[in-house]
Amino acid sequence: MSHAAILESLPIEQRLSLAYAPARTRRALLALLGLDQRLSQVVLTAREQMLGQLRLAWWRDRLGEERAARRGEPLLDLLDETVTERPSLVALVDAWEGLLCVAPHGESQAIEALADARAAGFAALLPDGGDRVAAVRMARAWALADLARLPSGAGQVAAVLATQADWQPARLPRDLRSLAVLHGLARQRCGDFAAPSRPSAILIALRVGLLGV
């Protein structure tokens, strides 16, 4: 899978957001979103819980290996080149596994943990001096809204949690302009987070991408 293929694997809103990322962080954001997307597909397509856990364990093990042992998996190579905060990546694997193995009536805790792990991934890319509180808050709100599109009860739980999130926008460092775009696009769906993007999404992305809010 090439970098272009990783990009093509992402949902349209995420691809749109990357268009506003500065060159110095675009590849790192692509790697982070690409990993999140790959893990989500493992969970959503697992026919049996054990098989899904084995596939997630493969990713966890690969993220803990030296680069030479990975045999050229393009997404792992891209992560190696761009993301230094390896614990945040392993935590993302663990959080997706938590959703895969969620106990009855435990969806809320699993969704919250996954939203936190996704937010931590963005925060790991924050430049020195950036407002971590705002970045985590906005990333977590986006993550919950995005997870509202999951099928069955997990999506419904995520939608409820998303309505309770703090959606106040903030001006983030340009390195995280893509996060600001994702936040803005999700914010337009307030009240129906499971709905597809509205036709105005492109204008919202353009405004936030250029102005930052």
Summary of the structure (lengths in Angstrom):
residues: 213
radius of gyration: 16.4
end to end distance: 33.6
largest distance: 47.3
contacts: 681
relative contact order: 0.13
helix: 70%
strand: 0%
